[in-house]
């Protein structure tokens, strides 16, 4: 699928709340990082990993550390946009149930974005929550993220005002692809789901 996008996998989190390195957690026979890379490769000819060297896990891909550490995902995305200056399909590596259909919906929506949009992202209709770590960022987002970071504003939903977003609406009953692993209880739930899938 030719999309003109570069894959950008966020894998720099410290997993302090989980107490385990989530990047190497197995799910359905693959690590979460391997799984996310495989998903991105369906849409992107080139993929980068943000936050760590994937070669230590047997994945031969280019990678980059944040230019300014300590700014969370905003710092990683800003580094990628600044260095590559191209549209990035950003995927967090801790979303084990993210699937090809969901990403395809995002990619299709991006082609319909208005000129003012610097991000295409999912918006949960009931809560207004945006899925900023399953999004497509345009190079024009870089100065906005840089300005927000200079003010100590690292939350992506706050850094990019709704007027510069192109939203893909979804409802709470469609939220399973965005289930992420942050706490031991999340991991326990994932293992229960995995058990049902393999039963």
URTACOR-V110888 format. One record per pair of residues at least 4 apart in sequence whose C-alpha atoms are under 8 Angstrom apart, sorted by the first residue. I is the first residue (numbers start at 1). GAP is how many residues later the second one is. Records with the same first field share a line. If there is no record, write none. Layout:
# URTACOR-V110888
I = GAP + GAP
This chain:
# URTACOR-V110888
1 = 41 + 42 + 43
2 = 41 + 42 + 43
3 = 40 + 41 + 104
4 = 40 + 83
5 = 38 + 39 + 40 + 81 + 82 + 83 + 84
6 = 38 + 39 + 40 + 41 + 42 + 80 + 81 + 82 + 83
7 = 33 + 34 + 36 + 37 + 38 + 39 + 40 + 41 + 81 + 82 + 83 + 84
8 = 39 + 40 + 41 + 42 + 72 + 80 + 81 + 82 + 83
9 = 27 + 28 + 38 + 39 + 40 + 41 + 81 + 82 + 83 + 84
10 = 39 + 40 + 41 + 63 + 66 + 80 + 81 + 82 + 83
11 = 12 + 22 + 38 + 39 + 40 + 41 + 81 + 82
12 = 38 + 39 + 40
13 = 38 + 59
14 = 7
15 = 4 + 5 + 6 + 7 + 167
16 = 4
17 = 165 + 166 + 167
18 = 4 + 163 + 164 + 165 + 166
19 = 165
21 = 4
22 = 10 + 72 + 159
23 = 8 + 9 + 10 + 70 + 71
24 = 7 + 8 + 9 + 33
25 = 6 + 7
26 = 4 + 5 + 6
27 = 4 + 5 + 69 + 167
28 = 166
30 = 4 + 5
31 = 4
32 = 4 + 61 + 62 + 63 + 64
33 = 4 + 60 + 61
34 = 4 + 25
35 = 4 + 61
36 = 4 + 55 + 56 + 57 + 59 + 60
37 = 4 + 10
38 = 4
39 = 4 + 60 + 61
40 = 4 + 7 + 49 + 51
41 = 4 + 5 + 6
42 = 58
47 = 14 + 15
48 = 13 + 14 + 15 + 16
49 = 4 + 5 + 12 + 13 + 14 + 15
50 = 13 + 14 + 15 + 16 + 26 + 30
51 = 12 + 13 + 14 + 15 + 25
52 = 11 + 12 + 13
53 = 9 + 10 + 11
54 = 4 + 5 + 6 + 7 + 8 + 9
55 = 4 + 5 + 6
64 = 16
65 = 4 + 11 + 14
66 = 9 + 10 + 13
67 = 8 + 9 + 12
68 = 7
69 = 6
70 = 5
71 = 4 + 5 + 78 + 83
72 = 4 + 82
73 = 4 + 60 + 83
74 = 4 + 71 + 75 + 80 + 81 + 82
75 = 4 + 74 + 79
76 = 4
77 = 4 + 13
78 = 4 + 64 + 67 + 68
79 = 4
80 = 4 + 5 + 8
81 = 4 + 5 + 6 + 7 + 56 + 57 + 58 + 60 + 61
82 = 57 + 60
85 = 54
86 = 52 + 53
87 = 49 + 50 + 51 + 52
88 = 48 + 49 + 50
89 = 45 + 46 + 47 + 48
90 = 43 + 44 + 45 + 46 + 47
91 = 42 + 43 + 44
92 = 41 + 42
94 = 86 + 87
95 = 82 + 83 + 84 + 85 + 86
96 = 81 + 83 + 84
97 = 79 + 80 + 81 + 82
98 = 4 + 5 + 78 + 79 + 80 + 81
99 = 4 + 78
100 = 4
101 = 4
102 = 4 + 75
103 = 4 + 31
104 = 4
105 = 4
106 = 4 + 14 + 15 + 16 + 29 + 30 + 62
107 = 4 + 29
108 = 4
109 = 4 + 11 + 59
110 = 10 + 26 + 56
113 = 4 + 7 + 53
114 = 52
116 = 47 + 48 + 49
117 = 46 + 47 + 48 + 49
118 = 19 + 20 + 21 + 22 + 23 + 46 + 47 + 48
119 = 16 + 17 + 18 + 19 + 22 + 45 + 46 + 47
120 = 15 + 16 + 17 + 45 + 46 + 47 + 48
121 = 9 + 10 + 11 + 13 + 14 + 15 + 44 + 45 + 46 + 47
122 = 8 + 9 + 10 + 12 + 13 + 45 + 46 + 47 + 48
123 = 5 + 6 + 7 + 8 + 44 + 45 + 46 + 47
124 = 4 + 5 + 6 + 45 + 46 + 47 + 48
125 = 4 + 44 + 45 + 46 + 47
126 = 45 + 46
130 = 27
131 = 4 + 47
132 = 24 + 25
137 = 4
138 = 4
140 = 4
141 = 4 + 19
142 = 4
143 = 4
144 = 4 + 15 + 16
145 = 4 + 11 + 14 + 15
146 = 4
147 = 4
148 = 4 + 5 + 6 + 11
149 = 4 + 5
153 = 5 + 6
154 = 4 + 5
155 = 4
156 = 4
157 = 4
160 = 4 + 5
161 = 4
162 = 4
170 = 4 + 5
171 = 4
175 = 4
180 = 6
181 = 5 + 6
182 = 4 + 5
183 = 4
184 = 4
185 = 4
186 = 4
187 = 4
188 = 4
189 = 4
190 = 4
191 = 4
192 = 4
193 = 4
194 = 4
195 = 4
